[in-house]
Amino acid sequence: MMEQKITSRKNPLLQQVKKLLSSRKAREEAGLFVSDGTKLLIEAVKYFDGLDTVILSESVEAQVPEHVKVIRVPGDVMESISPMQSPQGALFLCRLPERNAFVPEKGMLILDGIQDPGNLGTMLRTADALDIPVCLLEGCADPYSHKVVRSSMGAVFRTPVVQSTWEEVQAACRAAGVPVAVTALSPRAVDLRTADVAQMAVVIGSEGQGVRKEILDAADAELIIPMNPHCESLNAAVAATIVMWQMKK
């Protein structure tokens, strides 16, 4: 394994890292994304075949495959490029995986417009733990932003992320005979506990707006999570966790 040392903050690679951290467009154009931290690096080495370049502080050691480039930087340089307030001394670049085609399954989660990286990462982490298939629709946060990767605790390295459009998902579910249910506050919504969600694809809507009207109108069923009447709603990630737990019962 060959190591290269970089000491200048103006180095083109380090400038690219900053762009990749801040811009989804830059990630998509370069076909790369960046993650940070020694624990996530271990996950990427173990489960992800797209690891490309590892940037380490001088005092940090890591076991990486022979084909992966390793860059050494001084601590102050790492601090200048790391998105963390207290860098762990490891940043790494990974190749964006090719898009996986949507395959409808019973007992799957469909996410519509989940924009908060922490919520999305938590959902992906929980789905990975419970072995629940997930599909991201339009308007969701980038699953390969460093915030989502971190909050997913490396789930994006272990389980392929599927992204699709509502039109494709709706057509595929209809063709496969998989009913689509939505979580919603409506008069016709039925108690989640009484529905056979293990046989459905369930849509969780955005934090502020809920499920889009066009999806609500096309849904085969509406579900509600029973809660104390004085509580208006749940955090989207919490709601998704409850739905996924019910799918596994």
C-alpha positions in Angstrom: 0.0 0.0 0.0 1.5 3.3 -1.1 0.9 6.4 0.9 1.0 10.0 -0.3 1.5 13.0 1.9 -0.3 16.3 1.4 0.4 19.4 3.4 -1.3 22.2 1.4 -4.9 23.0 2.1 -5.1 24.2 -1.5 -4.4 20.7 -2.9 -6.9 19.9 -5.7 -8.0 16.7 -3.9 -8.7 18.4 -0.7 -10.6 21.2 -2.5 -12.7 18.5 -4.2 -13.4 16.9 -0.8 -14.9 20.2 0.4 -17.1 20.4 -2.7 -18.3 16.8 -2.4 -19.2 17.4 1.3 -21.3 20.5 0.5 -23.0 19.7 -2.9 -25.2 16.9 -4.1 -24.6 18.1 -7.7 -20.9 17.9 -7.2 -21.2 14.3 -5.9 -23.4 13.2 -8.8 -21.1 14.9 -11.4 -17.9 13.3 -9.9 -19.6 10.0 -9.1 -18.1 10.2 -5.6 -19.2 10.9 -2.0 -17.4 11.5 1.2 -17.8 10.1 4.7 -15.9 10.7 7.9 -14.8 8.8 11.0 -12.8 5.7 11.8 -15.9 3.6 12.7 -17.6 4.3 9.4 -14.3 3.6 7.6 -14.3 0.2 9.1 -17.8 -0.4 7.9 -16.9 0.7 4.4 -13.9 -1.5 4.3 -15.9 -4.5 5.4 -19.1 -4.1 3.4 -18.6 -1.6 0.5 -16.7 -2.3 -2.7 -16.6 1.3 -3.8 -14.0 2.6 -1.4 -11.7 4.8 -3.4 -9.4 7.1 -1.3 -8.7 7.3 2.4 -7.4 10.5 4.0 -5.8 10.1 7.4 -4.3 12.3 10.0 -0.6 11.5 10.7 -1.4 9.8 14.0 -4.3 7.6 12.8 -3.9 4.1 11.5 -6.4 2.1 9.4 -6.5 -1.2 7.6 -7.6 -0.7 4.0 -7.5 -2.8 0.9 -4.3 -2.6 -1.2 -6.0 -0.9 -4.2 -7.2 2.0 -2.1 -5.2 5.2 -2.2 -4.1 6.5 1.2 -3.3 10.2 1.8 -1.6 11.5 4.9 -2.3 15.1 6.1 -1.3 17.1 9.2 -3.9 17.5 11.9 -4.6 21.2 11.1 -5.3 20.2 7.4 -7.7 17.5 8.5 -9.5 20.0 10.7 -9.8 22.4 7.7 -11.6 19.8 5.6 -13.5 17.7 8.1 -17.2 18.4 8.6 -16.9 17.4 12.3 -16.1 19.8 15.1 -13.8 17.2 16.6 -12.4 15.2 13.6 -11.5 11.6 14.3 -8.7 11.8 11.8 -10.3 9.9 8.9 -12.1 11.0 5.8 -12.7 8.8 2.8 -14.1 9.0 -0.7 -16.3 6.3 -2.1 -17.7 5.8 -5.6 -21.4 6.3 -6.0 -23.0 2.9 -6.7 -25.1 2.4 -9.8 -28.8 2.9 -9.3 -30.7 -0.2 -8.3 -34.0 -0.8 -10.1 -37.1 -0.7 -7.9 -38.5 -4.1 -7.1 -41.9 -4.1 -5.3 -42.0 -6.2 -2.2 -44.6 -6.8 0.5 -43.5 -5.4 3.8 -41.4 -2.6 2.4 -41.1 1.1 3.3 -41.4 3.9 0.8 -40.1 7.3 1.8 -41.7 10.4 0.3 -39.9 13.7 0.6 -37.9 13.0 3.8 -35.6 16.0 3.8 -34.0 15.9 7.2 -30.7 14.0 7.0 -30.9 12.8 10.5 -34.4 11.4 10.0 -33.4 9.7 6.7 -30.3 8.2 8.2 -32.2 6.9 11.2 -34.8 5.3 8.9 -32.1 3.6 6.8 -30.3 2.4 9.9 -33.5 0.9 11.4 -34.5 -0.7 8.1 -31.1 -2.3 7.9 -31.4 -3.6 11.4 -34.9 -5.1 10.8 -34.2 -6.2 7.2 -36.9 -4.0 5.7 -36.6 -3.0 2.0 -36.7 0.8 1.5 -37.2 3.0 -1.5 -36.6 6.7 -1.6 -39.0 8.8 -3.8 -38.5 12.4 -5.1 -37.7 15.1 -2.6 -35.7 12.9 -0.1 -32.4 14.1 1.2 -29.3 12.7 -0.6 -28.6 9.3 1.0 -24.9 9.8 0.2 -24.5 13.1 2.0 -22.1 12.8 4.9 -24.8 13.7 7.4 -27.1 10.8 6.2 -24.2 8.3 6.0 -23.2 9.2 9.5 -26.7 9.1 11.0 -27.3 5.8 9.2 -24.3 4.4 11.1 -23.0 3.0 7.8 -26.2 1.3 6.7 -25.7 2.7 3.2 -22.5 0.6 3.0 -24.3 -2.6 4.1 -27.6 -2.3 2.2 -28.0 -0.9 -1.4 -30.1 2.3 -1.5 -33.0 2.2 -3.9 -34.3 5.5 -5.4 -37.2 5.8 -7.8 -40.2 7.9 -8.8 -43.7 7.6 -7.6 -44.9 6.8 -11.1 -42.5 3.9 -11.3 -43.3 2.7 -7.9 -47.0 2.9 -8.4 -46.9 1.0 -11.7 -44.6 -1.7 -10.4 -46.7 -2.3 -7.2 -49.9 -2.5 -9.2 -48.3 -5.0 -11.6 -47.0 -7.1 -8.7 -50.2 -7.0 -6.7 -48.6 -5.2 -3.8 -51.1 -2.8 -2.1 -49.8 0.6 -1.2 -50.7 2.1 2.1 -50.0 5.6 3.5 -49.7 6.9 7.0 -52.2 9.8 7.3 -54.4 11.6 9.7 -57.8 11.1 8.0 -61.3 9.8 8.8 -60.8 6.7 6.7 -57.4 5.8 8.2 -57.4 2.5 10.1 -55.4 1.6 13.2 -52.0 0.4 12.2 -52.3 -2.5 14.6 -55.3 -3.9 12.8 -53.7 -3.8 9.3 -51.7 -6.5 7.7 -48.7 -4.2 6.9 -46.4 -7.1 6.3 -48.4 -7.6 3.0 -48.2 -3.9 2.0 -45.8 -1.2 0.8 -46.2 1.6 3.3 -45.4 5.3 2.4 -44.0 7.6 5.1 -44.4 11.3 4.1 -42.2 14.4 4.7 -41.7 15.9 8.1 -43.7 19.0 7.4 -46.3 18.1 4.6 -46.9 14.4 5.1 -47.6 12.2 2.1 -48.2 14.0 -1.2 -51.8 14.4 -2.3 -51.3 12.4 -5.5 -50.0 9.4 -3.5 -52.8 9.8 -0.9 -55.4 9.8 -3.7 -53.9 6.7 -5.3 -53.3 4.7 -2.1 -55.1 1.4 -1.4 -55.3 2.1 2.3 -54.6 4.8 4.9 -53.1 3.9 8.3 -52.9 5.8 11.6 -50.6 5.2 14.5 -52.7 5.4 17.7 -51.5 7.9 20.1 -52.6 10.2 22.9 -55.3 12.6 21.5 -53.4 15.7 22.7 -50.4 14.7 20.5 -50.7 15.9 17.0 -48.0 13.8 15.3 -44.8 11.9 15.6 -41.3 12.5 14.3 -41.1 10.9 10.8 -38.3 8.6 11.8 -40.2 7.4 14.9 -43.3 6.8 12.8 -41.3 4.8 10.3 -39.8 2.7 13.1 -43.2 1.9 14.5 -44.4 0.9 11.0 -41.4 -1.3 10.4 -41.7 -3.0 13.8 -45.3 -3.8 13.0 -44.2 -5.3 9.7 -42.0 -7.8 11.5 -44.7 -8.9 14.0 
